[in-house]
Amino acid sequence: MKLRPIVLFFLFGHMLLSQIQDKVDFIRAGVSVEAFPEEKRIDGTVAYEFQVLKDVDSIFLDAVNIDLLSVLLDMEKVKFVNDGKTISIKRKFKKGGSHIIKLEYTTKPKQTVYFLGWEDENPSNDQIWTQGQGKYTSHWLPSFDDMNEKVEFDMHITAKNGLSVFSNGKLVEKNVVKENKEVWTFNMDKPMSSYLVAFVIGDFEKRTTASTSKIPIELYYEPKDSLKAEPTYRYTKEIFDFLEKEIGIPYPWQNYKQIPVQDFLYAGMENTGATIFSNTFMVDSIAFADKNYVNVNAHELAHQWFGNLVTEQSGEHHWLHEGFATYYAYLAEKKIFGEEYFYWRLLETAEALNNFSGDGNGEALTNSSAGSLTFYEKGAWALVMLKKRVGEHSFQQGIQNYLSQYAYKNVTISDFIWEIEKASGMKLSDFEETWLQESDFPFEKVKDFLIDKSTSICTYFDIKNNIKKKTDSVGTILTDKWDVLQSDDLKYRLILDYGNDLSVDFLKKILNEESLKVRQAVALSLGKTPLLLKEEFESLLLDRSYKTMEATLYRLWTDFPNNQKTYLDKTRKVIGLPNKNVRLLWLTLALVSPEYNTNLKPGYFDELSSYTGSAYHFEVRLLAFQYLKNIGGFNDETLKNLVEACSHHVWHFKKSSRNILKEFLKGEGSIARLKSIYPSLGQEQQQYLDKALSK
């Protein structure tokens, strides 16, 4: 559905023409795709229905490196130009006409569609998934990179029999076809931007529930993670019900689905009615205390309103997506975990923004090139302070008017501000200047807000001021106040800040009396374990927190070498978080402990090395690479895995792997070792290694 004029450029022969595609309205699309993972290929057809709003002599679609097999306009072959970026058709179209353009194509997308696991021997690892935002759906589907072009997409996806398929909309049928394949058909009944079109193919199971408003909710998981489904999705229904009530506008799509995938580029992505997220958020009940899916869950669900129902016109309005989703996710956490959690979380983000801004890196929320910290966290803070400024009632009324007025349309920041001004009767130019246009973060204003809202944060700053004045020792100040402190968040923060300044007796009291969270702060804060605290500190190895176990194991192993065997024996069966944090540390410590299970060390080394392979999540692989680098443990297989990781699709993993390889190249004999594995590398990896060695 075309809603805003866009200026785009494309080639007709050798002549460059400028074209405003606001004279046609693309209404709906029928998409049929089949993936061929062994070739990393997509074959497909797409038929778009469009209406002509004004006389026009051409139409176009974005299509990056897509080979067209045929193009039909109203069932007749038509000439077209495919320049590798866009497909254009030069034809006179008269106002009022309705047409269908159908394209048959094939492509091997270099991004946006990711084929994982198909090269190993375990079929349960096989996955195909898409990520359209930031990379554009036009790499696998002739479509529209412009977010202002909204279309109703219906999907037909062919996959091998026995695999699950996941896409936008309602599954209306699943038909078996020849060669042991099935076609899954999904129907959407409302328009959306092309970047929100998505699909996943893989081995998944699901659980189903429904919101109080009767919206079906499907929760997917890999079979190996069946015991993690409940902790991961624990608050999903509560989050859904809360957001519908808090936002005040019914959920706008037919159903809601969530699916975890391997090596996802981000934490999650809010495809219309169908969130894809990283499977590192699939956690057990112990890991839930350290890393859970609640915030990402709420953030991506909030996007179904803010981003999907109403969509920014362009990048300078990105606050309307990420700031709003972040804000409502924090409100959902407030509902689940309480006000204390909410305000301490806001303090944490305010301090990060203050440090960022104080270093001269501050960014305006209207800056289309701003980073995530600005769009997400500063954006959330802007809404917190806007609500304070206009009042809760006017804020909620303005939000509801905004979503109703611009449903299935594209918006600007001015559109939103105008709705809030109308609802509140206030002029907000000063708010816009301070929060949207200024690059600096107004930390003192938000600090005053938090002190007013949270007694424990007020106490925190009072204690910090007393310590800064040095009217007494840190230990004395905290000891005098400790028993009257009611907030675990406050105690946690004070120990993180001042743990090394506290007496052994005071630390013993904390470890004997305080909660899991406060005890964790002791494990994370101490630079060295006092001998007199040894027995109490050892009790942290039994806490139900993998972060606490990891920090405690390393601290004890380092500080009390005579007891290394005892500590390793106690933790030998612990795996830890999804990144296997405890297990990878344990294997490394077992290998470098001279007297520990010497006959089993080859097996420990093989296990640690195996975690560098592509079958494991990139977070596991990165930790394994780092530990092997630290102990000088690279063999030919792990070096091969490291070079292959230097071409991985996740940027920060690729960058970290390249840095580790650079460090390895500084060692004696490193070039000869890399040359020895050269023949076993793929072409892309050989090209990268050639570059690295030439430097």
Disulfide bonds with the S-S distance in Angstrom:
none
